[in-house]
Amino acid sequence: MMAHREQIPPDRTATMLKFLISLSIVTLFTAELLGDEPSSPTIRVLTYNIHHGEGTDEKLDLARQAAVIRKADPDFVALQEVDRNTNRTGNVDQTAELARLTNMHGYFFKQIDYDGGEYGQAILSKAEILERAQQMLPGTPERERRLLARGLFPVGETKLWFATTHLHHANDSIREDQVKALNELFATIATPELPAIVSGDFNAVPESNAMKEIAQAWKISGADQKLLTFPAVTPDRQIDYVIVRPTNKFRIISISVIDDGVASDHRPLLVEIAITP
């Protein structure tokens, strides 16, 4: 004997089909509202010119700067104007001391010999570095040499380049040449598999030729916002930035200037970033 199969009436079939279509639309709409998948890693990036530890009150106080960093709770910090064992700052390895005070890993990159020690930039990170490199940028012998320093770091199941730089402050032409060198380097190493974040004191306002050149290849965090970072006491311009490349590998979640006018002559810039699948 053949089993009896209940026949679903045509009007009930149509109703069920409409319900399934509606459910699919709602699911897609919800996903669109939520943005990236929850599994997409997010990171907090801070760029901070620490003025060799000296605040606007002319006091040398790394503990005060470390407190600013800890409160921001970044995954990566790009530091500019960092001393290492110089006479002017008490022969202290400032990178090591800030790493200790913030419970992060610290990596110093030398620009020049200075006052019995060294002067340059540094990276603080929660993750340990996998690879490091540095490149001197175009300049002139009579001026301070400028540096682009980078590290390769793990972030979840992916890796990325995180870099710090400090571009020339007094000569537009030199600064524009430095931007070209930066772009040429990352054109070869920044890929969807190894995306890049560069943070630092660019010494350029948003409408400058240098920043227009950067905007051709990079996403500038907060490019549509007024983010005043310098001078710290009463800031009237932005010269500190966080930029990312390739542009479709990152989504900027939030960006803010930290309200501190004492610890350094720059205000730190904090950016929260999602790495897209």
Secondary structure per residue as TSV (DSSP state, phi and psi in degrees):
chain	resnum	aa	ss	phi	psi
A	1	M	-	360.0	132.9
A	2	M	-	-77.8	138.7
A	3	A	-	-67.8	142.6
A	4	H	-	-79.3	130.7
A	5	R	-	-111.6	126.0
A	6	E	-	-72.3	130.1
A	7	Q	-	-87.6	125.2
A	8	I	-	-81.7	126.4
A	9	P	-	-58.6	146.0
A	10	P	H	-55.6	-39.6
A	11	D	H	-67.9	-32.9
A	12	R	H	-71.3	-37.3
A	13	T	H	-61.5	-43.8
A	14	A	H	-63.7	-38.2
A	15	T	H	-64.1	-44.1
A	16	M	H	-63.0	-40.0
A	17	L	H	-64.2	-42.0
A	18	K	H	-63.2	-38.8
A	19	F	H	-63.7	-43.4
A	20	L	H	-65.3	-39.0
A	21	I	H	-64.6	-42.9
A	22	S	H	-62.9	-41.0
A	23	L	H	-62.4	-39.6
A	24	S	H	-64.9	-40.7
A	25	I	H	-64.7	-43.7
A	26	V	H	-62.4	-41.8
A	27	T	H	-62.5	-45.0
A	28	L	H	-65.4	-40.5
A	29	F	H	-64.6	-41.1
A	30	T	H	-63.2	-42.2
A	31	A	H	-62.6	-37.5
A	32	E	H	-65.6	-39.5
A	33	L	H	-67.1	-36.7
A	34	L	H	-75.1	-20.8
A	35	G	-	80.9	-135.8
A	36	D	S	-64.2	158.3
A	37	E	-	-61.1	147.2
A	38	P	T	-58.0	-24.5
A	39	S	T	-77.2	-9.6
A	40	S	S	-63.9	124.2
A	41	P	-	-68.6	144.4
A	42	T	E	-120.2	147.2
A	43	I	E	-135.7	154.3
A	44	R	E	-111.8	125.8
A	45	V	E	-118.2	133.0
A	46	L	E	-123.5	131.3
A	47	T	E	-113.8	134.4
A	48	Y	E	-150.0	111.7
A	49	N	E	-84.0	111.3
A	50	I	-	-91.9	-2.3
A	51	H	G	53.8	48.4
A	52	H	G	44.9	35.5
A	53	G	G	85.7	-1.4
A	54	E	B	-95.7	130.5
A	55	G	-	-89.1	179.1
A	56	T	T	-71.0	-12.4
A	57	D	T	-91.4	9.5
A	58	E	S	66.6	18.2
A	59	K	-	-97.2	136.6
A	60	L	B	-88.3	113.5
A	61	D	-	-150.9	87.6
A	62	L	H	-67.6	-32.1
A	63	A	H	-61.9	-35.5
A	64	R	H	-66.8	-42.5
A	65	Q	H	-67.9	-37.2
A	66	A	H	-62.6	-36.1
A	67	A	H	-64.3	-38.6
A	68	V	H	-61.5	-43.8
A	69	I	H	-66.1	-46.7
A	70	R	H	-59.8	-41.3
A	71	K	H	-63.3	-35.0
A	72	A	H	-72.9	-22.4
A	73	D	-	52.0	55.5
A	74	P	-	-82.8	158.0
A	75	D	S	-86.7	-31.7
A	76	F	E	-136.4	142.0
A	77	V	E	-130.7	129.2
A	78	A	E	-100.5	120.2
A	79	L	E	-111.8	134.3
A	80	Q	E	-118.2	159.2
A	81	E	E	57.6	61.8
A	82	V	E	-110.5	130.7
A	83	D	E	-94.2	150.8
A	84	R	E	-136.8	107.1
A	85	N	S	60.0	37.5
A	86	T	-	-91.8	156.3
A	87	N	G	-65.0	-37.6
A	88	R	G	-66.2	-22.8
A	89	T	G	-118.2	28.9
A	90	G	T	75.0	26.1
A	91	N	T	56.2	39.0
A	92	V	-	-101.4	137.4
A	93	D	B	-80.5	96.4
A	94	Q	H	-65.7	-33.2
A	95	T	H	-64.0	-47.7
A	96	A	H	-63.2	-38.9
A	97	E	H	-69.1	-43.0
A	98	L	H	-66.6	-36.1
A	99	A	H	-62.0	-42.7
A	100	R	H	-64.4	-44.5
A	101	L	H	-71.4	-23.8
A	102	T	H	-104.3	-3.9
A	103	N	T	58.9	44.6
A	104	M	S	-124.7	168.5
A	105	H	E	-82.3	142.3
A	106	G	E	-124.0	137.0
A	107	Y	E	-135.3	118.1
A	108	F	E	-96.8	144.6
A	109	F	E	-130.0	118.4
A	110	K	E	-78.8	133.2
A	111	Q	E	-97.1	-53.1
A	112	I	E	-145.0	159.6
A	113	D	E	-75.0	140.2
A	114	Y	E	-154.8	127.3
A	115	D	T	47.5	51.4
A	116	G	T	81.7	-0.8
A	117	G	E	-145.4	-138.8
A	118	E	E	-135.0	158.1
A	119	Y	E	-138.6	138.6
A	120	G	E	-178.9	-135.9
A	121	Q	E	-132.7	170.5
A	122	A	E	-151.8	160.2
A	123	I	E	-123.5	131.5
A	124	L	E	-107.9	142.1
A	125	S	E	-152.7	150.0
A	126	K	S	-75.4	-32.2
A	127	A	S	-90.3	152.0
A	128	E	-	-78.0	145.3
A	129	I	-	-73.5	142.5
A	130	L	S	-98.2	-32.2
A	131	E	E	-157.1	145.4
A	132	R	E	-137.4	151.9
A	133	A	E	-158.6	160.4
A	134	Q	E	-146.8	152.5
A	135	Q	E	-138.5	129.1
A	136	M	E	-77.2	137.8
A	137	L	-	-93.2	161.1
A	138	P	S	-56.9	146.4
A	139	G	-	-173.4	-163.4
A	140	T	-	-125.5	150.7
A	141	P	T	-59.0	-30.5
A	142	E	T	-83.5	-4.1
A	143	R	S	-108.4	158.7
A	144	E	-	-57.4	129.3
A	145	R	-	-69.5	139.4
A	146	R	-	-109.6	151.6
A	147	L	E	-130.6	144.2
A	148	L	E	-115.7	115.9
A	149	A	E	-118.6	138.0
A	150	R	E	-142.7	156.6
A	151	G	E	-137.1	151.1
A	152	L	E	-99.4	126.6
A	153	F	E	-130.4	148.7
A	154	P	E	-81.4	139.4
A	155	V	E	-135.9	103.1
A	156	G	T	62.3	-125.9
A	157	E	T	-95.4	4.4
A	158	T	E	-116.3	-177.6
A	159	K	E	-134.2	155.7
A	160	L	E	-150.3	158.3
A	161	W	E	-87.0	130.4
A	162	F	E	-121.1	129.3
A	163	A	E	-133.0	154.2
A	164	T	E	-123.6	145.0
A	165	T	E	-149.3	162.3
A	166	H	E	-142.8	100.6
A	167	L	-	-82.7	165.9
A	168	H	-	-62.3	139.8
A	169	H	S	-96.1	-21.0
A	170	A	S	-115.1	-6.8
A	171	N	-	-137.5	111.6
A	172	D	H	-60.3	-41.6
A	173	S	H	-63.8	-44.9
A	174	I	H	-63.3	-42.6
A	175	R	H	-62.3	-40.5
A	176	E	H	-66.9	-35.8
A	177	D	H	-65.6	-36.2
A	178	Q	H	-66.0	-38.8
A	179	V	H	-63.5	-41.2
A	180	K	H	-61.6	-41.1
A	181	A	H	-64.5	-40.9
A	182	L	H	-60.9	-46.9
A	183	N	H	-63.1	-41.0
A	184	E	H	-64.2	-40.3
A	185	L	H	-64.0	-50.9
A	186	F	H	-76.0	-15.3
A	187	A	H	-62.7	-25.8
A	188	T	H	-97.8	-23.7
A	189	I	H	-114.1	-17.5
A	190	A	-	-88.3	113.6
A	191	T	-	-131.3	167.8
A	192	P	S	-57.5	-29.8
A	193	E	S	-80.9	-29.6
A	194	L	S	-131.5	74.2
A	195	P	-	-69.9	168.5
A	196	A	E	-132.1	143.8
A	197	I	E	-124.7	125.4
A	198	V	E	-117.2	129.8
A	199	S	E	-129.6	149.6
A	200	G	E	161.4	-172.8
A	201	D	E	-93.9	102.5
A	202	F	-	-88.1	-9.1
A	203	N	-	51.4	36.5
A	204	A	-	-142.3	135.1
A	205	V	-	-80.7	159.3
A	206	P	T	-55.5	-32.1
A	207	E	T	-87.3	4.2
A	208	S	S	-73.3	160.1
A	209	N	H	-62.4	-34.5
A	210	A	H	-62.1	-44.5
A	211	M	H	-74.0	-30.7
A	212	K	H	-64.6	-37.4
A	213	E	H	-65.8	-41.9
A	214	I	H	-62.4	-40.5
A	215	A	H	-64.0	-17.5
A	216	Q	T	-68.4	-28.0
A	217	A	T	-124.4	-12.5
A	218	W	S	-122.8	154.9
A	219	K	E	-90.9	122.5
A	220	I	E	-93.9	116.2
A	221	S	T	-59.0	126.9
A	222	G	T	69.2	29.5
A	223	A	T	-61.0	-23.7
A	224	D	T	-98.3	11.8
A	225	Q	S	-118.0	160.2
A	226	K	-	-95.7	101.2
A	227	L	-	-117.5	91.9
A	228	L	-	-89.4	119.0
A	229	T	-	-116.9	-9.8
A	230	F	B	-151.5	144.6
A	231	P	S	-72.4	159.5
A	232	A	S	-62.7	-39.6
A	233	V	S	-65.1	-52.1
A	234	T	S	-134.6	80.8
A	235	P	-	-65.4	137.0
A	236	D	-	-130.0	6.2
A	237	R	B	-157.0	159.4
A	238	Q	-	-104.0	125.3
A	239	I	-	-131.5	0.0
A	240	D	E	-110.8	136.6
A	241	Y	E	-143.3	158.7
A	242	V	E	-126.4	120.5
A	243	I	E	-122.9	151.2
A	244	V	E	-134.3	152.2
A	245	R	E	-161.0	138.5
A	246	P	S	-64.5	148.7
A	247	T	G	-64.6	-29.6
A	248	N	G	-83.9	1.3
A	249	K	G	-93.6	-4.4
A	250	F	E	-134.2	147.0
A	251	R	E	-126.8	125.2
A	252	I	E	-80.3	119.3
A	253	I	E	-87.2	-47.8
A	254	S	E	-154.9	158.2
A	255	I	E	-150.7	138.6
A	256	S	E	-155.1	152.6
A	257	V	E	-95.6	127.7
A	258	I	-	-74.2	130.1
A	259	D	-	-80.5	82.0
A	260	D	-	-142.5	113.4
A	261	G	S	-106.1	14.2
A	262	V	S	-120.6	-43.9
A	263	A	S	-62.3	-31.5
A	264	S	S	-147.1	177.4
A	265	D	S	-87.7	-2.7
A	266	H	S	-116.0	152.0
A	267	R	-	-93.9	137.4
A	268	P	-	-70.5	150.3
A	269	L	E	-113.5	125.5
A	270	L	E	-114.5	128.7
A	271	V	E	-131.0	131.2
A	272	E	E	-102.8	129.1
A	273	I	E	-130.6	136.8
A	274	A	E	-102.1	136.3
A	275	I	E	-93.7	115.5
A	276	T	-	-79.7	153.5
A	277	P	-	-62.9	360.0
